[in-house]
């Protein structure tokens, strides 16, 4: 593969002159420029984008760190963000942290090496101070790492309220809440909205924490058996809800006649599997559009109208809740 030195040798000019032609910086007379361009064409030279980005101090790359790339929700979120990023002429570099602090440290080095223009952070990082030292625009999704760092999140409190009200309006008297990990702010907010409504109506409710990525169906079955008269279930994610539905079927419950189920996220699967899942829809496409809009504003060194944005959610009624 030809190098910039090969081009300089073919055109009988310095490497610095070739660099000025490629990056369109500094003065190069027309005749010399034509010689360089002819050498590039003859050799089939392709400029090193990384080297050019280091020279320009801009890479046109936006970094995205997610906690688990294999989950349905984050898969759909990545696609929405990538669509928004590419529409603005940028490229997306994705990092899968796997909630691993050591892996995050390695990614920090990569972010520096590639001269990333901006960073979107969805992982629940333990390295907030390290990210702040990057000195690039940073946006967080679904959590706040610092009051000065812009963030966007769904209205998780409202989502919990909508789920509780729907179950109660449909006659549920004993409700199980299968939560995600209770150290996540999204889970805490969804639970807060849920219990505000449940307590207001003096409804019995029982909570059990599960892993978002790999919920244990045996734990779900065990908890349902402890509360055999359950007639409503609210889950902090659609994946947990799908596991709960499977457990209910195995235990002989009819859905929604015996037990109504509501999930959270509105992933594509929720409207495909049978029964189709009633869920709280997050505005995934808006996450992508708003994320890139904020990053662009920060790159232009303009002031944001709102540092921490909350996007609306809505209830999607399907087959796992009773019809009004």
SEVEXDREN-411934 format. One record per residue (C-alpha): residue in one letter; x, y, z. Coordinates in nm, 3 decimals, decimal comma, padded with zeros to 5 digits. Layout:
 rest       u       v       w
    A       X       Y       Z
...
//
This chain:
 rest       u       v       w
    X  00,000  00,000  00,000
    X  00,154  00,336 -00,103
    X  00,241  00,589  00,167
    X  00,259  00,966  00,176
    X  00,638  00,931  00,137
    X  00,583  00,740 -00,190
    X  00,364  01,021 -00,318
    X  00,625  01,282 -00,224
    X  00,898  01,083 -00,401
    X  00,689  01,037 -00,719
    X  00,601  01,409 -00,731
    X  00,956  01,511 -00,631
    X  00,828  01,728 -00,345
    X  00,847  01,718  00,035
    X  00,609  01,518  00,256
    X  00,496  01,850  00,405
    X  00,389  01,969  00,059
    X  00,186  01,652 -00,001
    X  00,023  01,699  00,341
    X -00,074  02,057  00,253
    X -00,237  01,938 -00,069
    X -00,427  01,655  00,100
    X -00,551  01,870  00,388
    X -00,594  02,183  00,173
    X -00,392  02,392  00,417
    X -00,118  02,643  00,344
    X -00,003  02,767  00,003
    X  00,090  02,529 -00,277
    X  00,133  02,664 -00,630
    X -00,096  02,523 -00,899
    X  00,174  02,333 -01,089
    X  00,302  02,157 -00,774
    X -00,053  02,076 -00,666
    X -00,119  01,909 -01,002
    X  00,201  01,704 -00,968
    X  00,095  01,582 -00,624
    X -00,259  01,504 -00,735
    X -00,126  01,312 -01,037
    X  00,109  01,109 -00,812
    X -00,179  01,030 -00,576
    X -00,392  00,907 -00,865
    X -00,115  00,702 -01,026
    X -00,017  00,533 -00,699
    X -00,375  00,488 -00,574
    X -00,281  00,651 -00,246
    X -00,555  00,668  00,021
    X -00,489  00,919  00,304
    X -00,480  00,781  00,658
    X -00,795  00,919  00,820
    X -00,655  00,877  01,170
    X -00,342  01,073  01,083
    X -00,552  01,344  00,919
    X -00,778  01,368  01,221
    X -00,479  01,414  01,448
    X -00,351  01,689  01,219
    X -00,686  01,867  01,198
    X -00,769  01,805  01,566
    X -01,108  01,683  01,440
    X -01,204  01,328  01,351
    X -01,574  01,360  01,258
    X -01,621  01,063  01,491
    X -01,869  01,045  01,778
    X -01,803  00,784  02,044
    X -02,082  00,583  02,206
    X -02,032  00,372  02,517
    X -02,309  00,125  02,604
    X -02,323 -00,121  02,897
    X -02,445 -00,423  02,697
    X -02,449 -00,414  02,320
    X -02,638 -00,745  02,292
    X -02,961 -00,633  02,464
    X -03,263 -00,550  02,249
    X -03,311 -00,202  02,391
    X -02,950 -00,093  02,342
    X -02,944 -00,251  01,997
    X -03,238 -00,033  01,893
    X -03,087  00,271  02,068
    X -02,754  00,226  01,887
    X -02,934  00,215  01,552
    X -03,127  00,535  01,630
    X -02,810  00,717  01,737
    X -02,613  00,592  01,435
    X -02,885  00,716  01,198
    X -02,875  01,063  01,356
    X -02,493  01,075  01,363
    X -02,447  00,971  00,998
    X -02,712  01,216  00,879
    X -02,493  01,494  01,020
    X -02,185  01,368  00,836
    X -02,018  01,198  01,133
    X -01,917  00,839  01,201
    X -02,009  00,642  01,513
    X -01,751  00,445  01,712
    X -01,920  00,203  01,954
    X -01,771  00,068  02,276
    X -01,931 -00,213  02,479
    X -01,832 -00,161  02,844
    X -02,003 -00,475  02,985
    X -02,019 -00,279  03,314
    X -01,645 -00,346  03,349
    X -01,443 -00,063  03,506
    X -01,112 -00,196  03,371
    X -01,253 -00,214  03,020
    X -01,370  00,145  03,051
    X -01,016  00,256  03,136
    X -00,891  00,098  02,813
    X -01,165  00,272  02,617
    X -01,061  00,607  02,764
    X -00,719  00,558  02,606
    X -00,876  00,473  02,271
    X -01,096  00,783  02,287
    X -00,783  00,995  02,329
    X -00,591  00,816  02,053
    X -00,864  00,859  01,795
    X -00,925  01,225  01,875
    X -01,303  01,166  01,916
    X -01,506  01,486  01,859
    X -01,778  01,402  02,110
    X -01,899  01,124  02,338
    X -02,242  00,979  02,417
    X -02,236  00,779  02,737
    X -02,509  00,532  02,829
    X -02,298  00,303  03,049
    X -02,333  00,337  03,424
    X -01,975  00,448  03,458
    X -01,762  00,445  03,770
    X -01,506  00,669  03,598
    X -01,693  01,000  03,581
    X -01,387  01,212  03,667
    X -01,182  01,044  03,394
    X -01,444  01,123  03,131
    X -01,459  01,486  03,239
    X -01,084  01,513  03,178
    X -01,130  01,425  02,808
    X -01,212  01,789  02,735
    X -01,465  01,701  02,464
    X -01,845  01,744  02,450
    X -02,011  01,468  02,654
    X -02,377  01,371  02,674
    X -02,519  01,105  02,903
    X -02,834  00,902  02,844
    X -03,045  00,775  03,135
    X -02,812  00,898  03,409
    X -02,627  01,209  03,529
    X -02,252  01,191  03,597
    X -02,218  01,560  03,681
    X -02,456  01,854  03,706
    X -02,261  02,034  03,431
    X -02,272  01,742  03,184
    X -02,584  01,745  02,962
    X -02,816  01,447  02,984
    X -03,135  01,311  02,834
    X -03,364  01,051  02,984
    X -03,715  00,919  02,948
    X -03,975  01,031  03,198
    X -03,929  00,712  03,400
    X -04,136  00,836  03,694
    X -04,428  00,902  03,463
    X -04,382  00,558  03,307
    X -04,414  00,389  03,646
    X -04,726  00,594  03,718
    X -04,889  00,500  03,385
    X -04,825  00,129  03,443
    X -04,967  00,134  03,796
    X -05,276  00,332  03,697
    X -05,351  00,097  03,407
    X -05,332 -00,214  03,626
    X -05,541 -00,058  03,902
    X -05,802  00,081  03,662
    X -05,835 -00,272  03,521
    X -05,907 -00,412  03,866
    X -05,567 -00,539  03,984
    X -05,553 -00,574  04,365
    X -05,223 -00,758  04,424
    X -04,934 -00,650  04,204
    X -04,578 -00,775  04,166
    X -04,311 -00,534  04,049
    X -04,019 -00,716  03,886
    X -03,751 -00,448  03,893
    X -03,412 -00,415  03,731
    X -03,104 -00,364  03,950
    X -03,211 -00,120  04,221
    X -02,884  00,078  04,201
    X -02,979  00,216  03,858
    X -03,147  00,558  03,856
    X -03,387  00,451  03,578
    X -03,508  00,160  03,791
    X -03,541  00,380  04,099
    X -03,746  00,640  03,909
    X -03,978  00,381  03,753
    X -04,035  00,227  04,095
    X -04,095  00,570  04,248
    X -04,370  00,653  04,000
    X -04,522  00,306  04,037
    X -04,537  00,317  04,418
    X -04,673  00,670  04,427
    X -04,987  00,545  04,253
    X -05,001  00,209  04,433
    X -04,975  00,374  04,776
    X -05,233  00,633  04,679
    X -05,484  00,352  04,614
    X -05,377  00,130  04,906
    X -05,295 -00,158  04,672
    X -05,075 -00,448  04,785
    X -04,748 -00,457  04,589
    X -04,435 -00,671  04,616
    X -04,096 -00,602  04,456
    X -03,820 -00,833  04,340
    X -03,491 -00,727  04,177
    X -03,367 -00,900  03,861
    X -03,084 -00,855  03,615
    X -03,181 -00,657  03,305
    X -02,970 -00,862  03,065
    X -03,023 -01,213  03,201
    X -03,321 -01,231  03,437
    X -03,349 -01,566  03,613
    X -03,680 -01,730  03,522
    X -03,648 -01,961  03,824
    X -03,644 -01,658  04,055
    X -03,950 -01,522  03,875
    X -04,138 -01,850  03,916
    X -04,038 -01,872  04,282
    X -04,164 -01,520  04,356
    X -04,494 -01,577  04,175
    X -04,544 -01,897  04,376
    X -04,494 -01,694  04,695
    X -04,779 -01,468  04,582
    X -05,020 -01,708  04,404
    X -05,309 -01,460  04,414
    X -05,120 -01,201  04,210
    X -05,337 -01,040  03,943
    X -05,101 -00,776  03,801
    X -04,731 -00,758  03,716
    X -04,526 -00,450  03,623
    X -04,174 -00,510  03,490
    X -03,891 -00,257  03,457
    X -03,811 -00,383  03,106
    X -03,984 -00,569  02,826
    X -03,732 -00,853  02,848
    X -03,819 -00,912  03,213
    X -04,186 -00,897  03,119
    X -04,140 -01,164  02,851
    X -03,970 -01,389  03,105
    X -04,257 -01,323  03,348
    X -04,515 -01,419  03,084
    X -04,329 -01,744  03,019
    X -04,325 -01,822  03,392
    X -04,696 -01,743  03,427
    X -04,786 -01,976  03,139
    X -04,577 -02,255  03,289
    X -04,758 -02,209  03,623
    X -05,099 -02,231  03,455
    X -05,209 -01,864  03,463
    X -05,411 -01,712  03,179
    X -05,302 -01,371  03,051
    X -05,465 -01,124  03,092
    X -05,769 -01,296  03,249
    X -05,582 -01,413  03,561
    X -05,277 -01,185  03,556
    X -05,218 -00,866  03,359
    X -04,859 -00,779  03,259
    X -04,698 -00,447  03,162
    X -04,340 -00,402  03,045
    X -04,117 -00,102  02,980
    X -03,925  00,005  02,664
    X -04,148 -00,103  02,372
    X -03,877 -00,303  02,200
    X -03,973 -00,453  01,863
    X -04,030 -00,800  02,014
    X -04,302 -00,666  02,244
    X -04,537 -00,622  01,950
    X -04,447 -00,951  01,779
    X -04,460 -01,231  02,035
    X -04,792 -01,380  02,151
    X -04,952 -01,242  02,354
    X -04,842 -00,898  02,240
    X -04,708 -00,703  02,535
    X -04,866 -00,393  02,685
    X -04,573 -00,165  02,764
    X -04,443  00,183  02,836
    X -04,283  00,315  02,517
    X -03,956  00,505  02,533
    X -03,893  00,752  02,245
    X -03,590  00,567  02,105
    X -03,579  00,757  01,773
    X -03,592  01,087  01,963
    X -03,298  00,973  02,176
    X -03,089  00,960  01,859
    X -03,205  01,293  01,717
    X -03,182  01,484  02,045
    X -02,841  01,331  02,127
    X -02,685  01,451  01,803
    X -02,853  01,790  01,829
    X -02,699  01,841  02,173
    X -02,354  01,718  02,063
    X -02,359  01,955  01,763
    X -02,458  02,247  01,985
    X -02,170  02,169  02,220
    X -01,923  02,133  01,930
    X -02,030  02,477  01,810
    X -01,963  02,603  02,165
    X -02,319  02,731  02,194
    X -02,523  02,733  02,512
    X -02,791  02,468  02,558
    X -03,144  02,582  02,630
    X -03,182  02,290  02,872
    X -02,892  02,095  03,026
    X -03,095  01,796  03,148
    X -03,382  01,697  02,919
    X -03,664  01,457  03,004
    X -03,842  01,298  02,708
    X -04,207  01,187  02,730
    X -04,321  00,824  02,745
    X -04,658  00,672  02,665
    X -04,856  00,356  02,735
    X -04,898  00,113  02,445
    X -05,197 -00,113  02,516
    X -05,183 -00,463  02,368
    X -05,294 -00,813  02,466
    X -05,145 -00,858  02,815
    X -05,388 -00,614  02,981
    X -05,765 -00,622  02,983
    X -05,960 -00,400  02,749
    X -06,140 -00,106  02,911
//
